[in-house]
């Protein structure tokens, strides 16, 4: 296995995160995380599930799915922070 990732590897990973996001949006709608604690709770839950997948010796594909869930949860947190940043800019006007 090559220890060096390429730009194509990065692009492929982003495509997979986007696909996971689209899948989750279809399943649950676009979740709105309301606080840092909620963001942290979701991330902890996803990390726990990844940890369980490792300890349960699940397939590499199953572990990758858990990592995609972590990435999607992190994106929801980033979207929340972006929304707060926009609100703060409007409030300062």
Helices and strands as residue ranges (DSSP letters): H 7-28, H 36-55, H 60-91
